[in-house]
Amino acid sequence: MDQQLNNIIQTNCGKRFDLSRAFPFARNLSAPYGAHNFAVYKANQCFYIKGYNTGTSDKVLDTFVLISENEAMQYLNNKGIS
């Protein structure tokens, strides 16, 4: 049950998503954790979510925001997957 709760995030606008059902298509999750970490997900077939680290070393991603499809594609084209 704890693992399932860890997959549910809330964006800055209050919308909740289960990231275990989302498709991550651009990310940098390298250690040590810090401001360079990010991930972009496509959820529910129409929402794009960017998760990023605000500088904490406790969690790889600590903030989530909804972004446009265009911005998501820019991450895919410019930053790729690592």
N, CA, C and O atoms as a CHARMM CRD file, in Angstrom:
* protein
*
  328
    1    1 MET  N      0.82100  -1.20000   0.00000 PROA 1      0.00000
    2    1 MET  CA     0.00000   0.00000   0.00000 PROA 1      0.00000
    3    1 MET  C      0.85900   1.25400   0.00000 PROA 1      0.00000
    4    1 MET  O      0.53700   2.21300  -0.70100 PROA 1      0.00000
    5    2 ASP  N      1.96100   1.27200   0.78100 PROA 2      0.00000
    6    2 ASP  CA     2.83300   2.44400   0.80800 PROA 2      0.00000
    7    2 ASP  C      3.40100   2.73900  -0.56400 PROA 2      0.00000
    8    2 ASP  O      3.49500   3.90000  -0.96100 PROA 2      0.00000
    9    3 GLN  N      3.78900   1.68300  -1.30700 PROA 3      0.00000
   10    3 GLN  CA     4.32200   1.88300  -2.65000 PROA 3      0.00000
   11    3 GLN  C      3.27700   2.54000  -3.54400 PROA 3      0.00000
   12    3 GLN  O      3.61000   3.42900  -4.32800 PROA 3      0.00000
   13    4 GLN  N      2.03700   2.12300  -3.44000 PROA 4      0.00000
   14    4 GLN  CA     0.97000   2.70600  -4.24400 PROA 4      0.00000
   15    4 GLN  C      0.79000   4.18100  -3.91000 PROA 4      0.00000
   16    4 GLN  O      0.60100   4.98800  -4.82000 PROA 4      0.00000
   17    5 LEU  N      0.84200   4.55500  -2.65200 PROA 5      0.00000
   18    5 LEU  CA     0.69200   5.95200  -2.26300 PROA 5      0.00000
   19    5 LEU  C      1.85900   6.79600  -2.74900 PROA 5      0.00000
   20    5 LEU  O      1.68000   7.98000  -3.03500 PROA 5      0.00000
   21    6 ASN  N      3.05000   6.21600  -2.84800 PROA 6      0.00000
   22    6 ASN  CA     4.20900   6.95200  -3.32700 PROA 6      0.00000
   23    6 ASN  C      4.10300   7.30700  -4.80000 PROA 6      0.00000
   24    6 ASN  O      4.78900   8.22100  -5.25700 PROA 6      0.00000
   25    7 ASN  N      3.26400   6.61300  -5.55400 PROA 7      0.00000
   26    7 ASN  CA     3.08900   6.88500  -6.97200 PROA 7      0.00000
   27    7 ASN  C      2.06800   7.97700  -7.24400 PROA 7      0.00000
   28    7 ASN  O      1.99700   8.47700  -8.36700 PROA 7      0.00000
   29    8 ILE  N      1.28600   8.35700  -6.26400 PROA 8      0.00000
   30    8 ILE  CA     0.25700   9.38000  -6.45600 PROA 8      0.00000
   31    8 ILE  C      0.83800  10.73500  -6.08700 PROA 8      0.00000
   32    8 ILE  O      1.30400  10.95100  -4.96800 PROA 8      0.00000
   33    9 ILE  N      0.79600  11.65000  -7.06600 PROA 9      0.00000
   34    9 ILE  CA     1.34600  12.99100  -6.84500 PROA 9      0.00000
   35    9 ILE  C      0.22500  14.01500  -7.00100 PROA 9      0.00000
   36    9 ILE  O     -0.84800  13.70800  -7.52000 PROA 9      0.00000
   37   10 GLN  N      0.49100  15.21600  -6.55000 PROA 10     0.00000
   38   10 GLN  CA    -0.44700  16.32300  -6.70700 PROA 10     0.00000
   39   10 GLN  C      0.30200  17.47600  -7.35700 PROA 10     0.00000
   40   10 GLN  O      1.37400  17.86500  -6.89500 PROA 10     0.00000
   41   11 THR  N     -0.26500  18.02500  -8.43700 PROA 11     0.00000
   42   11 THR  CA     0.37200  19.14000  -9.12500 PROA 11     0.00000
   43   11 THR  C      0.13700  20.42700  -8.34800 PROA 11     0.00000
   44   11 THR  O     -0.64300  20.46400  -7.39600 PROA 11     0.00000
   45   12 ASN  N      0.82500  21.48000  -8.77100 PROA 12     0.00000
   46   12 ASN  CA     0.68600  22.76800  -8.09200 PROA 12     0.00000
   47   12 ASN  C     -0.73200  23.32800  -8.18800 PROA 12     0.00000
   48   12 ASN  O     -1.11000  24.17800  -7.38100 PROA 12     0.00000
   49   13 CYS  N     -1.52500  22.86400  -9.16300 PROA 13     0.00000
   50   13 CYS  CA    -2.91100  23.33400  -9.28400 PROA 13     0.00000
   51   13 CYS  C     -3.89300  22.43300  -8.53200 PROA 13     0.00000
   52   13 CYS  O     -5.09800  22.68400  -8.55400 PROA 13     0.00000
   53   14 GLY  N     -3.39200  21.38500  -7.86800 PROA 14     0.00000
   54   14 GLY  CA    -4.24300  20.53300  -7.04900 PROA 14     0.00000
   55   14 GLY  C     -4.72300  19.25600  -7.71000 PROA 14     0.00000
   56   14 GLY  O     -5.36500  18.43700  -7.05300 PROA 14     0.00000
   57   15 LYS  N     -4.43300  19.05800  -8.99700 PROA 15     0.00000
   58   15 LYS  CA    -4.86100  17.84700  -9.69300 PROA 15     0.00000
   59   15 LYS  C     -3.95600  16.68500  -9.28900 PROA 15     0.00000
   60   15 LYS  O     -2.73800  16.84000  -9.20700 PROA 15     0.00000
   61   16 ARG  N     -4.56000  15.51400  -9.03700 PROA 16     0.00000
   62   16 ARG  CA    -3.81200  14.33900  -8.58600 PROA 16     0.00000
   63   16 ARG  C     -3.66900  13.33800  -9.73700 PROA 16     0.00000
   64   16 ARG  O     -4.57700  13.16800 -10.55000 PROA 16     0.00000
   65   17 PHE  N     -2.50100  12.67700  -9.78500 PROA 17     0.00000
   66   17 PHE  CA    -2.21700  11.68000 -10.81400 PROA 17     0.00000
   67   17 PHE  C     -1.50000  10.49500 -10.19000 PROA 17     0.00000
   68   17 PHE  O     -0.74200  10.64200  -9.23100 PROA 17     0.00000
   69   18 ASP  N     -1.75000   9.32200 -10.74800 PROA 18     0.00000
   70   18 ASP  CA    -1.03000   8.11400 -10.36300 PROA 18     0.00000
   71   18 ASP  C      0.08300   7.91100 -11.39000 PROA 18     0.00000
   72   18 ASP  O     -0.18400   7.50800 -12.52200 PROA 18     0.00000
   73   19 LEU  N      1.32400   8.18700 -11.00100 PROA 19     0.00000
   74   19 LEU  CA     2.43800   8.10000 -11.94200 PROA 19     0.00000
   75   19 LEU  C      2.75700   6.67200 -12.35700 PROA 19     0.00000
   76   19 LEU  O      3.46600   6.46800 -13.34200 PROA 19     0.00000
   77   20 SER  N      2.25100   5.67600 -11.63100 PROA 20     0.00000
   78   20 SER  CA     2.47100   4.29400 -12.06400 PROA 20     0.00000
   79   20 SER  C      1.69300   4.00300 -13.34600 PROA 20     0.00000
   80   20 SER  O      1.97200   3.01600 -14.02600 PROA 20     0.00000
   81   21 ARG  N      0.72500   4.84800 -13.68100 PROA 21     0.00000
   82   21 ARG  CA    -0.06200   4.69100 -14.90500 PROA 21     0.00000
   83   21 ARG  C      0.32000   5.72100 -15.96400 PROA 21     0.00000
   84   21 ARG  O     -0.29900   5.77200 -17.02700 PROA 21     0.00000
   85   22 ALA  N      1.31600   6.52700 -15.68800 PROA 22     0.00000
   86   22 ALA  CA     1.76200   7.56100 -16.62300 PROA 22     0.00000
   87   22 ALA  C      2.99200   7.07100 -17.38400 PROA 22     0.00000
   88   22 ALA  O      3.71100   6.18600 -16.92000 PROA 22     0.00000
   89   23 PHE  N      3.22300   7.65400 -18.55200 PROA 23     0.00000
   90   23 PHE  CA     4.36200   7.28600 -19.38200 PROA 23     0.00000
   91   23 PHE  C      5.45800   8.33500 -19.23900 PROA 23     0.00000
   92   23 PHE  O      5.25700   9.47700 -19.65000 PROA 23     0.00000
   93   24 PRO  N      6.61700   7.98400 -18.66500 PROA 24     0.00000
   94   24 PRO  CA     7.72200   8.94600 -18.56500 PROA 24     0.00000
   95   24 PRO  C      8.49400   8.96400 -19.88200 PROA 24     0.00000
   96   24 PRO  O      9.00000   7.92700 -20.31000 PROA 24     0.00000
   97   25 PHE  N      8.59400  10.13300 -20.53500 PROA 25     0.00000
   98   25 PHE  CA     9.30100  10.13000 -21.80700 PROA 25     0.00000
   99   25 PHE  C     10.49800  11.06200 -21.87900 PROA 25     0.00000
  100   25 PHE  O     11.18500  11.08200 -22.90000 PROA 25     0.00000
  101   26 ALA  N     10.76800  11.81800 -20.85900 PROA 26     0.00000
  102   26 ALA  CA    12.01000  12.59600 -20.77400 PROA 26     0.00000
  103   26 ALA  C     12.35600  12.70700 -19.30100 PROA 26     0.00000
  104   26 ALA  O     11.49000  12.98600 -18.47200 PROA 26     0.00000
  105   27 ARG  N     13.63700  12.48600 -18.97300 PROA 27     0.00000
  106   27 ARG  CA    13.98100  12.53300 -17.55700 PROA 27     0.00000
  107   27 ARG  C     15.49100  12.61700 -17.35300 PROA 27     0.00000
  108   27 ARG  O     16.28500  12.22200 -18.20700 PROA 27     0.00000
  109   28 ASN  N     15.84400  13.13900 -16.20700 PROA 28     0.00000
  110   28 ASN  CA    17.20700  13.09700 -15.68200 PROA 28     0.00000
  111   28 ASN  C     17.04600  12.83800 -14.19200 PROA 28     0.00000
  112   28 ASN  O     16.72500  13.74700 -13.42600 PROA 28     0.00000
  113   29 LEU  N     17.26900  11.61300 -13.79300 PROA 29     0.00000
  114   29 LEU  CA    17.07600  11.21100 -12.40200 PROA 29     0.00000
  115   29 LEU  C     18.39800  10.80200 -11.75900 PROA 29     0.00000
  116   29 LEU  O     18.41500  10.01300 -10.81500 PROA 29     0.00000
  117   30 SER  N     19.50000  11.33800 -12.27000 PROA 30     0.00000
  118   30 SER  CA    20.81700  10.93600 -11.78100 PROA 30     0.00000
  119   30 SER  C     21.09300  11.45000 -10.37200 PROA 30     0.00000
  120   30 SER  O     20.60700  12.50600  -9.96500 PROA 30     0.00000
  121   31 ALA  N     21.88200  10.67700  -9.64900 PROA 31     0.00000
  122   31 ALA  CA    22.28000  11.04400  -8.28500 PROA 31     0.00000
  123   31 ALA  C     23.57000  11.84800  -8.35400 PROA 31     0.00000
  124   31 ALA  O     24.30100  11.72300  -9.33700 PROA 31     0.00000
  125   32 PRO  N     23.87900  12.65400  -7.37200 PROA 32     0.00000
  126   32 PRO  CA    23.05700  12.94200  -6.19500 PROA 32     0.00000
  127   32 PRO  C     21.86000  13.80400  -6.58000 PROA 32     0.00000
  128   32 PRO  O     21.90400  14.55100  -7.55800 PROA 32     0.00000
  129   33 TYR  N     20.79600  13.68900  -5.79900 PROA 33     0.00000
  130   33 TYR  CA    19.57800  14.43400  -6.08300 PROA 33     0.00000
  131   33 TYR  C     19.81200  15.92700  -5.92300 PROA 33     0.00000
  132   33 TYR  O     20.51800  16.36800  -5.01600 PROA 33     0.00000
  133   34 GLY  N     19.20200  16.70200  -6.82900 PROA 34     0.00000
  134   34 GLY  CA    19.34000  18.15200  -6.75900 PROA 34     0.00000
  135   34 GLY  C     18.57100  18.82100  -7.87500 PROA 34     0.00000
  136   34 GLY  O     17.71500  18.20300  -8.50800 PROA 34     0.00000
  137   35 ALA  N     18.87200  20.07400  -8.11600 PROA 35     0.00000
  138   35 ALA  CA    18.11000  20.90400  -9.04900 PROA 35     0.00000
  139   35 ALA  C     18.19400  20.42500 -10.49800 PROA 35     0.00000
  140   35 ALA  O     17.38600  20.85900 -11.31900 PROA 35     0.00000
  141   36 HSD  N     19.13000  19.55800 -10.84000 PROA 36     0.00000
  142   36 HSD  CA    19.24600  19.04900 -12.21000 PROA 36     0.00000
  143   36 HSD  C     18.22800  17.94400 -12.51200 PROA 36     0.00000
  144   36 HSD  O     18.05000  17.58500 -13.67600 PROA 36     0.00000
  145   37 ASN  N     17.56800  17.40800 -11.51000 PROA 37     0.00000
  146   37 ASN  CA    16.61800  16.30800 -11.70700 PROA 37     0.00000
  147   37 ASN  C     15.28500  16.80300 -12.24900 PROA 37     0.00000
  148   37 ASN  O     14.73700  17.79700 -11.77200 PROA 37     0.00000
  149   38 PHE  N     14.76600  16.08900 -13.26100 PROA 38     0.00000
  150   38 PHE  CA    13.43800  16.37700 -13.79500 PROA 38     0.00000
  151   38 PHE  C     12.88800  15.11500 -14.45400 PROA 38     0.00000
  152   38 PHE  O     13.63600  14.18800 -14.76600 PROA 38     0.00000
  153   39 ALA  N     11.58700  15.09300 -14.65800 PROA 39     0.00000
  154   39 ALA  CA    10.93700  14.04400 -15.43500 PROA 39     0.00000
  155   39 ALA  C      9.68600  14.63700 -16.05400 PROA 39     0.00000
  156   39 ALA  O      9.00500  15.45400 -15.43500 PROA 39     0.00000
  157   40 VAL  N      9.38500  14.22300 -17.28100 PROA 40     0.00000
  158   40 VAL  CA     8.16300  14.64600 -17.95900 PROA 40     0.00000
  159   40 VAL  C      7.34300  13.39300 -18.22800 PROA 40     0.00000
  160   40 VAL  O      7.84700  12.41600 -18.78200 PROA 40     0.00000
  161   41 TYR  N      6.08300  13.42900 -17.83300 PROA 41     0.00000
  162   41 TYR  CA     5.17300  12.29800 -17.96300 PROA 41     0.00000
  163   41 TYR  C      3.97100  12.68600 -18.80600 PROA 41     0.00000
  164   41 TYR  O      3.55100  13.84300 -18.82600 PROA 41     0.00000
  165   42 LYS  N      3.41800  11.68000 -19.51300 PROA 42     0.00000
  166   42 LYS  CA     2.11500  11.83400 -20.15300 PROA 42     0.00000
  167   42 LYS  C      1.15100  10.96100 -19.36500 PROA 42     0.00000
  168   42 LYS  O      1.36900   9.75800 -19.21700 PROA 42     0.00000
  169   43 ALA  N      0.08100  11.57500 -18.85900 PROA 43     0.00000
  170   43 ALA  CA    -0.87500  10.85700 -18.01400 PROA 43     0.00000
  171   43 ALA  C     -2.28100  10.98500 -18.58200 PROA 43     0.00000
  172   43 ALA  O     -2.63600  12.01100 -19.16200 PROA 43     0.00000
  173   44 ASN  N     -3.06200   9.95200 -18.41200 PROA 44     0.00000
  174   44 ASN  CA    -4.47700   9.93900 -18.81700 PROA 44     0.00000
  175   44 ASN  C     -4.66100  10.33100 -20.27800 PROA 44     0.00000
  176   44 ASN  O     -5.68700  10.90900 -20.63600 PROA 44     0.00000
  177   45 GLN  N     -3.69200  10.02800 -21.11400 PROA 45     0.00000
  178   45 GLN  CA    -3.73200  10.25500 -22.55300 PROA 45     0.00000
  179   45 GLN  C     -3.77000  11.72100 -22.98200 PROA 45     0.00000
  180   45 GLN  O     -3.73800  11.99700 -24.18200 PROA 45     0.00000
  181   46 CYS  N     -3.83800  12.66600 -22.05100 PROA 46     0.00000
  182   46 CYS  CA    -3.94600  14.06100 -22.49300 PROA 46     0.00000
  183   46 CYS  C     -3.24600  15.07300 -21.59400 PROA 46     0.00000
  184   46 CYS  O     -3.15100  16.24300 -21.96600 PROA 46     0.00000
  185   47 PHE  N     -2.76000  14.67600 -20.44600 PROA 47     0.00000
  186   47 PHE  CA    -2.09600  15.61100 -19.53700 PROA 47     0.00000
  187   47 PHE  C     -0.59000  15.38300 -19.57000 PROA 47     0.00000
  188   47 PHE  O     -0.11800  14.24600 -19.60600 PROA 47     0.00000
  189   48 TYR  N      0.14600  16.47300 -19.55700 PROA 48     0.00000
  190   48 TYR  CA     1.60700  16.40400 -19.47600 PROA 48     0.00000
  191   48 TYR  C      2.02700  16.99800 -18.14300 PROA 48     0.00000
  192   48 TYR  O      1.59000  18.08700 -17.77100 PROA 48     0.00000
  193   49 ILE  N      2.87500  16.27900 -17.43200 PROA 49     0.00000
  194   49 ILE  CA     3.29200  16.66200 -16.08600 PROA 49     0.00000
  195   49 ILE  C      4.81100  16.75000 -16.06000 PROA 49     0.00000
  196   49 ILE  O      5.50300  15.83800 -16.51300 PROA 49     0.00000
  197   50 LYS  N      5.31900  17.84800 -15.52900 PROA 50     0.00000
  198   50 LYS  CA     6.76100  17.96300 -15.30900 PROA 50     0.00000
  199   50 LYS  C      7.00500  17.87700 -13.81400 PROA 50     0.00000
  200   50 LYS  O      6.45000  18.65300 -13.03500 PROA 50     0.00000
  201   51 GLY  N      7.83100  16.93500 -13.42700 PROA 51     0.00000
  202   51 GLY  CA     8.27800  16.83300 -12.04800 PROA 51     0.00000
  203   51 GLY  C      9.70000  17.33900 -11.98100 PROA 51     0.00000
  204   51 GLY  O     10.49800  17.05900 -12.87500 PROA 51     0.00000
  205   52 TYR  N     10.02900  18.07600 -10.94500 PROA 52     0.00000
  206   52 TYR  CA    11.40100  18.56100 -10.81400 PROA 52     0.00000
  207   52 TYR  C     11.79000  18.68500  -9.35600 PROA 52     0.00000
  208   52 TYR  O     10.95300  18.60600  -8.45600 PROA 52     0.00000
  209   53 ASN  N     13.07400  18.88000  -9.14600 PROA 53     0.00000
  210   53 ASN  CA    13.64100  18.97900  -7.80900 PROA 53     0.00000
  211   53 ASN  C     13.96900  20.43900  -7.54400 PROA 53     0.00000
  212   53 ASN  O     14.63100  21.08500  -8.35700 PROA 53     0.00000
  213   54 THR  N     13.51700  20.95500  -6.42600 PROA 54     0.00000
  214   54 THR  CA    13.74700  22.36300  -6.08000 PROA 54     0.00000
  215   54 THR  C     15.04500  22.57400  -5.31000 PROA 54     0.00000
  216   54 THR  O     15.30500  23.66700  -4.80800 PROA 54     0.00000
  217   55 GLY  N     15.85600  21.52800  -5.21800 PROA 55     0.00000
  218   55 GLY  CA    17.13700  21.64600  -4.53200 PROA 55     0.00000
  219   55 GLY  C     17.26300  20.78300  -3.29600 PROA 55     0.00000
  220   55 GLY  O     18.24500  20.89200  -2.56300 PROA 55     0.00000
  221   56 THR  N     16.28800  19.93000  -3.05400 PROA 56     0.00000
  222   56 THR  CA    16.33800  19.04500  -1.88800 PROA 56     0.00000
  223   56 THR  C     17.11700  17.77300  -2.21200 PROA 56     0.00000
  224   56 THR  O     17.09300  17.29700  -3.34800 PROA 56     0.00000
  225   57 SER  N     17.79100  17.23700  -1.23900 PROA 57     0.00000
  226   57 SER  CA    18.49800  15.97100  -1.43900 PROA 57     0.00000
  227   57 SER  C     17.69600  14.79100  -0.89200 PROA 57     0.00000
  228   57 SER  O     18.16000  13.65200  -0.94100 PROA 57     0.00000
  229   58 ASP  N     16.49400  15.05500  -0.37000 PROA 58     0.00000
  230   58 ASP  CA    15.65600  14.00500   0.22100 PROA 58     0.00000
  231   58 ASP  C     14.90200  13.17700  -0.81300 PROA 58     0.00000
  232   58 ASP  O     14.74500  11.96800  -0.64300 PROA 58     0.00000
  233   59 LYS  N     14.43400  13.81900  -1.88500 PROA 59     0.00000
  234   59 LYS  CA    13.62900  13.15500  -2.90800 PROA 59     0.00000
  235   59 LYS  C     14.15700  13.55800  -4.26900 PROA 59     0.00000
  236   59 LYS  O     14.66100  14.66600  -4.45100 PROA 59     0.00000
  237   60 VAL  N     14.03600  12.64700  -5.22600 PROA 60     0.00000
  238   60 VAL  CA    14.50400  12.97500  -6.56700 PROA 60     0.00000
  239   60 VAL  C     13.61500  14.04300  -7.21300 PROA 60     0.00000
  240   60 VAL  O     14.13000  14.95100  -7.86500 PROA 60     0.00000
  241   61 LEU  N     12.29600  13.95100  -7.04600 PROA 61     0.00000
  242   61 LEU  CA    11.35000  14.94400  -7.56600 PROA 61     0.00000
  243   61 LEU  C     10.45700  15.39000  -6.42200 PROA 61     0.00000
  244   61 LEU  O      9.88400  14.55900  -5.71800 PROA 61     0.00000
  245   62 ASP  N     10.33600  16.69600  -6.23400 PROA 62     0.00000
  246   62 ASP  CA     9.51400  17.16200  -5.11300 PROA 62     0.00000
  247   62 ASP  C      8.43500  18.15700  -5.51300 PROA 62     0.00000
  248   62 ASP  O      7.63500  18.56300  -4.67000 PROA 62     0.00000
  249   63 THR  N      8.39200  18.55900  -6.77800 PROA 63     0.00000
  250   63 THR  CA     7.38000  19.50100  -7.25200 PROA 63     0.00000
  251   63 THR  C      6.87600  19.03000  -8.61200 PROA 63     0.00000
  252   63 THR  O      7.65600  18.57500  -9.44900 PROA 63     0.00000
  253   64 PHE  N      5.56500  19.14200  -8.82700 PROA 64     0.00000
  254   64 PHE  CA     4.95900  18.70000 -10.07900 PROA 64     0.00000
  255   64 PHE  C      4.03500  19.78400 -10.61500 PROA 64     0.00000
  256   64 PHE  O      3.26100  20.37800  -9.86400 PROA 64     0.00000
  257   65 VAL  N      4.12300  20.04100 -11.93900 PROA 65     0.00000
  258   65 VAL  CA     3.28300  21.04800 -12.58500 PROA 65     0.00000
  259   65 VAL  C      2.74600  20.48300 -13.89600 PROA 65     0.00000
  260   65 VAL  O      3.38900  19.64900 -14.53400 PROA 65     0.00000
  261   66 LEU  N      1.56300  20.94400 -14.28900 PROA 66     0.00000
  262   66 LEU  CA     1.02400  20.60900 -15.60200 PROA 66     0.00000
  263   66 LEU  C      1.70000  21.50800 -16.62800 PROA 66     0.00000
  264   66 LEU  O      1.88600  22.70100 -16.39100 PROA 66     0.00000
  265   67 ILE  N      2.06700  20.93300 -17.76600 PROA 67     0.00000
  266   67 ILE  CA     2.68300  21.71100 -18.83500 PROA 67     0.00000
  267   67 ILE  C      1.95700  21.42100 -20.14100 PROA 67     0.00000
  268   67 ILE  O      1.19100  20.46200 -20.23200 PROA 67     0.00000
  269   68 SER  N      2.19900  22.24600 -21.14500 PROA 68     0.00000
  270   68 SER  CA     1.56700  22.06000 -22.44800 PROA 68     0.00000
  271   68 SER  C      2.25000  20.92100 -23.20900 PROA 68     0.00000
  272   68 SER  O      3.37300  20.53000 -22.89200 PROA 68     0.00000
  273   69 GLU  N      1.56100  20.40700 -24.20300 PROA 69     0.00000
  274   69 GLU  CA     2.14800  19.36700 -25.04500 PROA 69     0.00000
  275   69 GLU  C      3.39500  19.90200 -25.74400 PROA 69     0.00000
  276   69 GLU  O      4.38500  19.18400 -25.88900 PROA 69     0.00000
  277   70 ASN  N      3.34900  21.16100 -26.17800 PROA 70     0.00000
  278   70 ASN  CA     4.49100  21.77200 -26.84600 PROA 70     0.00000
  279   70 ASN  C      5.72000  21.79400 -25.93000 PROA 70     0.00000
  280   70 ASN  O      6.81700  21.43800 -26.36000 PROA 70     0.00000
  281   71 GLU  N      5.54300  22.20700 -24.68200 PROA 71     0.00000
  282   71 GLU  CA     6.65700  22.23100 -23.73400 PROA 71     0.00000
  283   71 GLU  C      7.17500  20.81900 -23.46800 PROA 71     0.00000
  284   71 GLU  O      8.38300  20.61300 -23.35500 PROA 71     0.00000
  285   72 ALA  N      6.27600  19.85600 -23.37000 PROA 72     0.00000
  286   72 ALA  CA     6.68400  18.46700 -23.15300 PROA 72     0.00000
  287   72 ALA  C      7.52800  17.96800 -24.32500 PROA 72     0.00000
  288   72 ALA  O      8.53800  17.29500 -24.11800 PROA 72     0.00000
  289   73 MET  N      7.12500  18.28900 -25.54500 PROA 73     0.00000
  290   73 MET  CA     7.87900  17.86300 -26.72300 PROA 73     0.00000
  291   73 MET  C      9.24600  18.52500 -26.78000 PROA 73     0.00000
  292   73 MET  O     10.20200  17.92300 -27.26800 PROA 73     0.00000
  293   74 GLN  N      9.35500  19.75100 -26.29100 PROA 74     0.00000
  294   74 GLN  CA    10.65900  20.41600 -26.24100 PROA 74     0.00000
  295   74 GLN  C     11.60300  19.66300 -25.30900 PROA 74     0.00000
  296   74 GLN  O     12.78500  19.51600 -25.62000 PROA 74     0.00000
  297   75 TYR  N     11.10400  19.18700 -24.18000 PROA 75     0.00000
  298   75 TYR  CA    11.93300  18.37400 -23.28400 PROA 75     0.00000
  299   75 TYR  C     12.37800  17.10000 -23.98400 PROA 75     0.00000
  300   75 TYR  O     13.53400  16.69500 -23.86400 PROA 75     0.00000
  301   76 LEU  N     11.47600  16.47500 -24.70600 PROA 76     0.00000
  302   76 LEU  CA    11.80500  15.23900 -25.40400 PROA 76     0.00000
  303   76 LEU  C     12.88500  15.49400 -26.45300 PROA 76     0.00000
  304   76 LEU  O     13.82700  14.71100 -26.57500 PROA 76     0.00000
  305   77 ASN  N     12.75800  16.57500 -27.20500 PROA 77     0.00000
  306   77 ASN  CA    13.70600  16.87500 -28.27600 PROA 77     0.00000
  307   77 ASN  C     15.03800  17.40000 -27.76000 PROA 77     0.00000
  308   77 ASN  O     16.08100  17.10000 -28.34100 PROA 77     0.00000
  309   78 ASN  N     15.02400  18.17700 -26.68100 PROA 78     0.00000
  310   78 ASN  CA    16.24300  18.83600 -26.21100 PROA 78     0.00000
  311   78 ASN  C     17.00000  18.06500 -25.14700 PROA 78     0.00000
  312   78 ASN  O     18.23100  18.07600 -25.13100 PROA 78     0.00000
  313   79 LYS  N     16.28600  17.40100 -24.26600 PROA 79     0.00000
  314   79 LYS  CA    16.95400  16.80800 -23.11100 PROA 79     0.00000
  315   79 LYS  C     16.97400  15.29500 -23.14900 PROA 79     0.00000
  316   79 LYS  O     17.86800  14.67400 -22.57400 PROA 79     0.00000
  317   80 GLY  N     16.01300  14.69700 -23.80900 PROA 80     0.00000
  318   80 GLY  CA    16.01400  13.25100 -23.95900 PROA 80     0.00000
  319   80 GLY  C     15.83900  12.48600 -22.66900 PROA 80     0.00000
  320   80 GLY  O     15.28200  12.98800 -21.69300 PROA 80     0.00000
  321   81 ILE  N     16.32200  11.26800 -22.68500 PROA 81     0.00000
  322   81 ILE  CA    16.17900  10.37000 -21.53900 PROA 81     0.00000
  323   81 ILE  C     17.56200   9.96000 -21.06600 PROA 81     0.00000
  324   81 ILE  O     18.42600   9.59600 -21.86400 PROA 81     0.00000
  325   82 SER  N     17.75600  10.02500 -19.76600 PROA 82     0.00000
  326   82 SER  CA    19.03100   9.55800 -19.20700 PROA 82     0.00000
  327   82 SER  C     18.77700   8.72400 -17.97200 PROA 82     0.00000
  328   82 SER  O     19.72200   8.23600 -17.35100 PROA 82     0.00000
